[in-house]
Every structure is written in C-alpha cells, then in structure tokens.
Amino acid sequence: MLSGRRLNLIDPSPLDIEIEDIAHGLARVARWNGQTTGEHIFSVAQHSVLVEAIAQQINPRAGVKTRLFVLLHDAAEYVIGDMISPFKAMIGEPYRGAEARLLASIMTRFSLPNPVPKLAQDLAKKADRMAAWHEATVLAGFGREEADDVFGAPDVGSKALGTLLAPMPVGEAQALFLSRFNSLNAERAKGGV
C-alpha cells in the first residue's frame, strides 16, 4: 500500500489497514468496468458516498456506526477491485471468502461491529441496489424498465442525489470519500450512536 503497509490477502490484519489507502484505491476502481458516460470513471469511492447518502434518505435515524458500515460496504474493493456480479458468481467461494475476510478486518480496524448487524447489512443492500439503478440509468445506458427488472424501482429520486451521480476526477472522488468518512468518524467521537 502507498502508506507503506503490507497487507496479507490470505489473513489480513486490521493493523495494516489505513483509511487513506482505502480512499486512494477506491477512487481508482471503476464501477461498471468503466463502461459509463463522461470524461471520468464513476469510482467505487464515489459510489460508496452515494450509497451512504441514499441509506440516510431511506433511514434518517440510522446510527453513525450503521452509516459508517454503509460507507465502507465495498471497502474491500480497494485491494480486490470491483467485479461484475455474474463474474463474482463464477469465481464463487474463493472470491467471497477473500472479500469477507478483508471486510471483517476493515470493520475491526475502524471499531465497527463484526459481524455487521443484519439491520446495517439490509440497509446497505437496499441502498446499494438503488444506487445501482441510478448509476445504470444515468451513467451506464440502461433504460428505466431494464433497470427496474434488474435492480427494482428505487424509492429515492436521482434529483435528491445532487452531484453524486456526476463522475468526478480521481482526486475529487478520493477527497469526497475521505471527507465523508472523517465527518462520520467525528460524529461518532462526539458520542453519536
């Protein structure tokens, strides 16, 4: 990692995980295998902030630990990249196992519950599917009906998401992700639940 940490992919240690490495990596990983409109990729870092914003709209009373988990739901991809779901299914358990071990270490590193509570997992999944619907229709060339069939119709309109659906330069996406993480972490430090 650029921080100088060496991360063992077979047995990742929480001590070798830094938020700056996560933000750097996620800002450089393209969603949709880079097959999106615009001059810049739509990064996993930006997607993560989008998913957290949608989760906050779905459940405005979600606690700060839940929102941190939602923000970090794809954090393992800073090391293993983002694969389309059909390919993940083809690889199967080896991929899922590596992803689960890495995500567990990330949760431990940032003092989040491990295993993640079902409520947080369910909120992240719902918000993730809504984000995918918006990304598909705004950035990846899907029609609304096709996106409805694949992801289900969203409860949150794209206008409510502001500029989060506009692909941004890598440095901006990295800064956006770090800023959101730091904001949530500061809220937690002040006693946020």
C-alpha positions as CSV (number, residue, x, y, z in Angstrom):
1,M,0.0,0.0,0.0
2,L,1.1,3.6,-0.5
3,S,1.1,4.1,3.2
4,G,3.9,1.6,3.4
5,R,1.7,-1.1,4.9
6,R,1.9,-4.7,3.6
7,L,-1.4,-6.4,3.6
8,N,-1.6,-10.2,3.7
9,L,-4.6,-11.1,1.5
10,I,-4.9,-14.6,3.0
11,D,-5.0,-13.3,6.6
12,P,-5.5,-9.6,6.5
13,S,-4.6,-7.8,9.8
14,P,-6.6,-4.7,10.9
15,L,-3.3,-3.2,11.8
16,D,-2.3,-3.0,8.2
17,I,-5.4,-1.1,7.1
18,E,-5.4,2.7,6.7
19,I,-8.4,4.8,5.5
20,E,-6.1,6.8,3.2
21,D,-5.2,3.5,1.4
22,I,-8.9,2.6,1.1
23,A,-9.8,6.1,-0.3
24,H,-6.9,6.0,-2.7
25,G,-7.7,2.6,-4.0
26,L,-11.5,3.0,-4.2
27,A,-11.1,6.3,-6.1
28,R,-9.2,4.4,-8.8
29,V,-11.5,1.5,-9.1
30,A,-14.2,2.0,-11.8
31,R,-17.8,0.9,-11.4
32,W,-19.4,-0.8,-14.4
33,N,-16.0,-1.9,-15.6
34,G,-15.5,1.7,-16.7
35,Q,-18.4,1.5,-19.2
36,T,-20.0,4.8,-18.1
37,T,-20.6,8.1,-19.8
38,G,-18.4,11.1,-19.1
39,E,-14.8,12.1,-19.1
40,H,-14.1,10.4,-15.8
41,I,-14.8,7.0,-14.4
42,F,-17.5,6.6,-11.8
43,S,-15.4,5.2,-9.0
44,V,-16.2,2.9,-6.1
45,A,-15.3,5.8,-3.8
46,Q,-18.0,7.9,-5.3
47,H,-20.4,5.0,-5.3
48,S,-19.8,4.4,-1.6
49,V,-20.7,8.0,-0.8
50,L,-23.8,7.8,-3.0
51,V,-24.9,4.6,-1.2
52,E,-24.5,6.2,2.2
53,A,-26.5,9.3,1.1
54,I,-29.3,7.0,-0.2
55,A,-29.2,5.0,3.1
56,Q,-29.5,8.2,5.0
57,Q,-32.7,9.1,3.0
58,I,-34.1,5.6,3.5
59,N,-33.5,5.7,7.2
60,P,-32.7,9.2,8.6
61,R,-32.4,7.8,12.1
62,A,-29.7,5.2,11.2
63,G,-26.9,5.4,13.7
64,V,-23.4,6.6,12.9
65,K,-21.9,3.1,13.1
66,T,-24.5,1.9,10.6
67,R,-23.8,4.8,8.3
68,L,-20.0,4.1,8.6
69,F,-20.6,0.5,7.7
70,V,-22.7,1.6,4.7
71,L,-19.9,3.9,3.5
72,L,-17.4,1.1,3.9
73,H,-19.7,-1.7,2.4
74,D,-17.4,-2.0,-0.6
75,A,-14.1,-1.1,1.1
76,A,-12.6,-4.5,0.4
77,E,-12.5,-3.5,-3.3
78,Y,-9.6,-1.1,-2.6
79,V,-7.5,-4.3,-2.8
80,I,-9.5,-6.8,-4.8
81,G,-11.2,-4.5,-7.3
82,D,-14.8,-4.3,-8.4
83,M,-16.1,-7.3,-10.3
84,I,-19.5,-7.5,-12.0
85,S,-21.9,-9.8,-10.1
86,P,-22.0,-12.6,-12.8
87,F,-18.2,-12.9,-12.7
88,K,-18.2,-13.0,-8.9
89,A,-20.7,-15.8,-9.0
90,M,-18.5,-17.7,-11.5
91,I,-15.5,-17.4,-9.2
92,G,-17.6,-18.3,-6.2
93,E,-16.3,-19.1,-2.7
94,P,-12.7,-18.1,-3.1
95,Y,-13.7,-14.6,-4.1
96,R,-16.4,-14.3,-1.4
97,G,-14.1,-15.7,1.3
98,A,-11.3,-13.3,0.5
99,E,-13.8,-10.4,0.4
100,A,-15.4,-11.4,3.7
101,R,-12.0,-11.7,5.5
102,L,-10.9,-8.4,4.2
103,L,-14.1,-6.6,5.1
104,A,-14.1,-8.2,8.6
105,S,-10.6,-6.8,9.1
106,I,-11.7,-3.4,7.9
107,M,-14.7,-3.4,10.3
108,T,-12.3,-4.4,13.2
109,R,-9.8,-1.7,12.2
110,F,-12.5,1.0,12.5
111,S,-14.1,-0.4,15.6
112,L,-17.3,-1.4,13.9
113,P,-19.3,-4.4,14.9
114,N,-18.1,-7.7,13.4
115,P,-20.1,-9.5,12.3
116,V,-22.1,-6.5,11.0
117,P,-25.6,-6.3,12.4
118,K,-28.4,-7.5,10.0
119,L,-30.1,-4.1,10.1
120,A,-27.0,-2.4,8.8
121,Q,-26.4,-5.1,6.1
122,D,-30.0,-4.9,4.9
123,L,-29.9,-1.1,4.7
124,A,-26.6,-1.2,2.8
125,K,-28.0,-3.8,0.4
126,K,-31.2,-1.8,-0.3
127,A,-29.3,1.5,-0.7
128,D,-26.7,-0.3,-2.9
129,R,-29.4,-1.6,-5.3
130,M,-31.0,1.9,-5.5
131,A,-27.6,3.4,-6.3
132,A,-27.0,0.8,-9.0
133,W,-30.4,1.6,-10.5
134,H,-29.5,5.3,-10.7
135,E,-26.0,4.6,-12.0
136,A,-27.4,2.2,-14.6
137,T,-30.0,4.8,-15.9
138,V,-27.9,7.9,-15.6
139,L,-24.4,6.6,-16.5
140,A,-24.5,3.1,-18.0
141,G,-27.1,3.3,-20.7
142,F,-29.9,1.3,-19.1
143,G,-33.5,2.2,-19.8
144,R,-35.8,2.6,-16.8
145,E,-37.7,-0.7,-17.4
146,E,-34.5,-2.7,-17.8
147,A,-33.1,-1.2,-14.6
148,D,-36.4,-1.9,-12.8
149,D,-36.1,-5.6,-13.9
150,V,-32.5,-5.9,-12.8
151,F,-32.4,-3.7,-9.6
152,G,-36.0,-3.0,-8.7
153,A,-37.5,0.5,-8.8
154,P,-35.8,2.9,-6.4
155,D,-37.6,4.8,-3.6
156,V,-35.2,7.8,-3.9
157,G,-35.2,10.0,-7.0
158,S,-32.0,11.0,-8.7
159,K,-32.6,14.7,-8.2
160,A,-32.3,14.2,-4.5
161,L,-28.8,12.9,-5.0
162,G,-27.4,16.1,-6.4
163,T,-24.0,15.9,-8.0
164,L,-23.2,12.5,-6.5
165,L,-24.1,10.9,-9.9
166,A,-21.7,13.1,-11.9
167,P,-18.4,11.2,-12.4
168,M,-15.5,13.2,-11.0
169,P,-11.7,13.2,-11.2
170,V,-9.9,10.6,-9.1
171,G,-8.6,13.2,-6.7
172,E,-12.0,14.7,-6.0
173,A,-13.5,11.2,-5.5
174,Q,-10.8,10.3,-3.1
175,A,-11.2,13.6,-1.2
176,L,-15.0,13.2,-1.1
177,F,-14.8,9.7,0.3
178,L,-12.2,10.7,3.0
179,S,-14.3,13.8,3.9
180,R,-17.4,11.7,4.4
181,F,-15.5,9.1,6.5
182,N,-13.9,11.8,8.6
183,S,-17.3,13.5,9.1
184,L,-19.0,10.3,10.3
185,N,-16.0,9.4,12.4
186,A,-16.0,12.8,14.1
187,E,-19.8,12.4,14.8
188,R,-19.0,9.1,16.4
189,A,-16.2,10.6,18.5
190,K,-18.7,13.2,19.8
191,G,-20.9,10.4,21.1
192,G,-23.1,9.7,18.1
193,V,-24.7,6.4,18.3
